[in-house]
Amino acid sequence: MPFSGGRDSCHSLHLIVKELKMRPITYTYDWGMVTDLGRRNISRMSAELGVENIIVAADIAQKRRNITVNLKAWLKSPHLGMISVLAAGDKHFFRHVETIKQQTGVSLNLWGINPLEVTHFKSGFLGVPPNFEEKRVYSHGAMKQLRYQALRLRAMLSSPGYFNSSLWDTLSGEYYRSFTKKTDYFHIYDYWRWDEKQVDDTLAEYDWEKAPDTTTTWRIGDGTAAFYNYVYYTVAGFTEHDTFRSNQIREGDLTREEALEMVHEENRPRYPNIKWYLDALGMDFAEVISVVNRIPRLVPQ
């Protein structure tokens, strides 16, 4: 089971052990942007449920250098469609899933991806139309990926700094995510309805740790999320929290009024987390934020 230590993977681990009565092996890919909070929740859940956690660690210093050079290139020519390149280094997660399966002899692969997490707008800013018929959050498809990479290449031409030593790492990661065929691969939430209150209440039984700088429990173990959501909110006026809550409205889980109240809090800048992120990259907080704040807005503020 791929295990990030986030809300959904932790709840999925609970379901697999307690409801399915299985004893999985969990796998974590540490690419340098797993926060200390995320690490503690990984350790806490693994210990409480008595499962083995295998950590595959990348060359973290190199991964962070890759993010740094790409962020510097992005800051010279900010483009909302290119924000995703900052998280490109984590796509080798998909490669090492297969490595762990081969090493352990375990073929069944259970993912804890929340189907309400779909954020079409991220690639939409690059010019990719949404596919509302997509069956899974992550799916392979050569033509779709080639079109996406062609649009990304066009955007990269506006800032030559993107053509750097990280390019191979980015492209090879995308290959493993989108081109390689996934076998014995299932989503837990295709079989259990995802219910936020039930998820949060269950995790509270494990003393699952929350972040001190936000009310949401989503993506709090990801060091990148606070920064890119700050960019989206500053420039476009919304974040992935808005799309997530919108999907809950469509499911009948929330009223529009409840969702608006939630995103009002969730879209507040997480400055401590952003500071941690930029410090890890060796970049100056004030300089980076000032550049973001000067980007022309897409909507009136």
C-alpha positions in Angstrom: 0.0 0.0 0.0 1.5 3.4 -1.0 1.5 5.4 2.2 2.1 9.2 2.3 1.0 9.7 5.9 -1.7 12.0 4.7 -5.3 11.9 5.9 -6.6 9.5 3.2 -3.8 7.1 3.1 -3.9 6.8 6.9 -7.6 6.2 6.9 -7.2 3.6 4.1 -4.6 1.8 6.1 -7.2 1.6 9.0 -9.8 0.1 6.6 -7.4 -2.4 5.2 -6.3 -3.7 8.6 -9.5 -3.3 10.6 -12.2 -4.0 8.0 -10.5 -6.2 5.4 -8.4 -8.0 8.1 -5.4 -7.8 5.9 -1.8 -7.3 7.0 -0.3 -5.0 4.3 3.2 -3.7 3.7 3.1 0.1 3.4 5.5 2.0 1.2 6.6 5.6 1.5 8.5 7.6 -1.0 10.5 10.4 0.6 11.5 12.9 -2.0 12.4 15.8 0.3 9.0 17.4 0.7 7.5 15.1 3.4 7.1 17.3 6.4 8.1 16.3 10.0 4.3 16.1 10.8 3.8 13.7 7.9 6.7 11.5 9.1 5.3 11.4 12.6 1.8 10.3 11.3 3.5 7.6 9.2 5.3 6.3 12.3 2.2 6.6 14.5 -0.1 4.7 12.2 2.4 2.0 11.3 3.1 1.4 15.0 -0.5 1.4 16.1 -1.7 -1.0 13.3 1.4 -3.2 13.5 2.4 -3.0 9.9 5.8 -2.8 8.2 6.6 0.5 6.5 9.3 0.5 3.8 10.7 3.9 3.0 12.4 4.6 -0.3 14.4 7.8 0.0 15.5 9.7 -3.0 18.7 11.9 -3.1 16.9 14.5 -1.1 19.5 17.2 -1.6 19.4 16.7 -5.4 15.6 16.7 -5.4 15.5 20.0 -3.6 18.1 21.5 -5.9 15.8 20.4 -8.8 12.8 22.2 -7.2 15.0 25.3 -6.6 16.1 25.7 -10.2 12.6 25.2 -11.4 11.1 27.6 -8.9 13.7 30.2 -10.0 12.8 29.7 -13.6 9.1 30.0 -12.7 9.6 33.2 -10.8 11.2 34.8 -13.9 8.1 34.1 -16.0 5.2 33.1 -13.7 2.7 30.8 -15.4 -0.1 29.1 -13.4 0.0 26.1 -15.7 3.7 25.5 -14.8 3.2 25.3 -11.0 3.0 21.5 -11.3 6.6 21.3 -12.3 7.5 22.1 -8.7 6.0 18.7 -7.6 7.3 16.8 -10.6 10.0 15.1 -8.5 7.5 13.0 -6.5 6.3 11.1 -9.6 9.0 8.4 -9.1 6.6 7.3 -6.4 5.0 5.2 -9.1 8.2 3.6 -10.2 9.1 2.4 -6.7 5.7 0.9 -6.2 6.7 -1.7 -8.7 10.1 -2.0 -7.1 8.6 -2.8 -3.7 6.1 -5.3 -5.3 8.9 -7.2 -6.9 11.1 -7.2 -3.8 8.3 -8.4 -1.5 6.4 -10.7 -3.9 3.2 -8.8 -3.2 1.3 -8.1 -6.3 -1.9 -6.5 -5.0 -1.6 -2.7 -4.8 -4.2 -0.8 -2.8 -4.3 3.0 -3.1 -6.1 5.4 -0.7 -6.7 8.2 -3.2 -9.8 10.4 -2.5 -11.9 10.6 -5.7 -13.0 14.1 -4.6 -9.4 15.4 -4.9 -9.5 15.8 -8.7 -8.2 19.3 -9.6 -8.6 19.7 -13.3 -7.8 23.4 -13.1 -4.0 22.7 -12.5 -3.5 21.4 -16.0 -6.4 23.6 -17.2 -4.2 26.6 -16.7 -1.8 25.0 -19.2 -4.7 24.6 -21.8 -5.7 21.0 -21.1 -9.6 20.6 -21.1 -11.0 18.6 -18.2 -12.0 15.0 -18.7 -15.0 14.5 -16.4 -15.4 10.9 -17.4 -11.9 9.9 -16.0 -12.4 6.7 -13.9 -9.4 7.3 -11.7 -7.4 10.2 -10.3 -4.2 8.7 -11.8 -4.6 6.9 -15.1 -2.1 6.2 -17.9 -2.5 7.3 -21.4 0.2 8.0 -24.0 -1.6 10.5 -26.2 -3.0 12.5 -23.3 0.4 12.7 -21.7 2.1 13.7 -25.0 -0.4 16.5 -25.5 0.2 17.7 -21.9 4.0 17.6 -22.3 3.8 19.5 -25.6 1.8 22.3 -23.9 4.3 22.3 -21.0 7.2 22.6 -23.5 5.6 25.6 -25.0 5.3 27.3 -21.6 8.9 26.4 -20.8 10.1 28.3 -23.7 9.2 31.6 -22.0 11.8 30.9 -19.3 15.0 29.1 -20.5 15.8 28.2 -16.9 13.4 25.3 -17.1 15.9 23.5 -19.4 18.2 22.4 -16.6 19.6 19.2 -15.0 16.2 18.3 -13.5 14.6 17.7 -16.9 15.3 14.0 -17.0 14.1 13.4 -13.5 10.8 15.2 -14.4 10.2 13.4 -17.7 11.1 9.9 -16.4 8.8 10.5 -13.4 6.0 11.4 -15.7 6.7 8.3 -17.7 6.3 6.0 -14.7 3.1 7.8 -13.6 1.3 8.0 -17.0 2.8 5.6 -19.5 3.5 2.4 -17.6 0.6 0.0 -17.3 -0.6 -0.5 -13.7 -1.5 -4.0 -12.7 -3.4 -5.4 -9.7 -4.1 -1.8 -8.9 -7.2 -0.8 -6.9 -8.6 2.3 -5.1 -10.0 1.7 -1.6 -12.6 4.5 -2.0 -14.1 2.7 -5.0 -15.5 0.3 -2.4 -15.9 2.6 0.6 -17.7 5.9 0.4 -15.4 8.7 1.5 -17.0 10.6 4.4 -14.9 13.4 5.9 -16.4 13.3 9.4 -15.9 9.5 9.6 -12.4 9.9 8.3 -11.5 12.6 10.9 -13.2 10.8 13.7 -11.4 7.5 12.9 -8.0 9.2 12.8 -8.6 11.0 16.1 -8.7 7.5 17.7 -5.1 7.2 16.7 -4.1 10.6 18.0 -3.4 11.5 14.4 -1.5 14.9 14.4 -3.0 18.0 12.8 -1.2 21.1 11.6 -1.2 24.1 13.9 -1.5 26.6 11.0 -4.7 25.4 9.3 -8.2 24.0 10.0 -8.0 21.4 7.2 -6.6 18.0 7.6 -5.9 17.7 3.8 -2.3 17.7 2.5 -0.8 18.9 5.8 2.1 16.5 5.4 3.0 17.9 2.0 5.6 20.6 2.2 4.7 21.9 -1.3 1.0 22.4 -1.0 1.0 25.6 1.1 3.1 27.4 -1.4 1.3 26.5 -4.6 -2.1 27.1 -3.0 -0.9 30.6 -1.9 0.0 31.2 -5.6 -3.3 30.0 -6.9 -5.3 32.0 -4.4 -3.2 35.2 -4.9 -3.4 35.1 -8.6 -6.6 33.3 -9.5 -8.7 33.8 -6.3 -9.2 30.1 -5.5 -7.2 27.0 -4.5 -7.6 23.2 -4.6 -9.6 23.6 -1.4 -12.4 25.3 -3.5 -12.5 22.5 -6.0 -12.5 19.9 -3.2 -15.4 21.5 -1.4 -17.2 22.0 -4.7 -17.0 18.3 -5.3 -18.4 17.7 -1.8 -21.4 20.0 -2.7 -22.0 18.0 -5.8 -22.0 14.8 -3.7 -24.5 16.3 -1.3 -22.1 16.2 1.6 -22.1 20.0 2.1 -24.3 23.0 1.4 -22.7 25.9 -0.6 -22.9 28.1 2.5 -21.0 25.5 4.6 -18.4 25.1 1.9 -17.8 28.9 1.5 -17.3 29.1 5.3 -14.8 26.3 5.2 -12.7 27.7 2.3 -12.7 31.1 3.9 -10.5 29.5 6.6 -8.7 27.0 4.5 -7.5 29.5 2.0 -5.7 31.6 4.6 -2.0 31.6 3.8 0.0 29.0 5.8 3.1 31.2 6.2 5.0 28.9 8.6 4.7 26.0 6.1 5.7 28.3 3.2 8.7 29.5 5.2 9.7 25.8 5.9 9.4 25.1 2.1 11.5 28.0 1.0 14.1 27.5 3.7 14.4 23.8 2.5 15.1 25.2 -1.0 17.6 27.8 0.2 15.4 30.6 -1.1 14.5 33.9 0.6 10.9 34.1 1.8 10.4 37.8 1.4 11.9 37.8 -2.2 9.8 34.9 -3.4 6.5 36.2 -1.8 7.1 39.7 -3.2 7.4 38.2 -6.7 4.2 36.2 -6.3 2.4 39.3 -4.9 3.3 41.3 -8.0 1.9 38.8 -10.5 -1.1 40.3 -12.4 -4.4 39.0 -10.9 -6.8 37.0 -13.1 -9.8 38.3 -11.1 -10.3 41.6 -9.2 -9.3 41.3 -5.5 
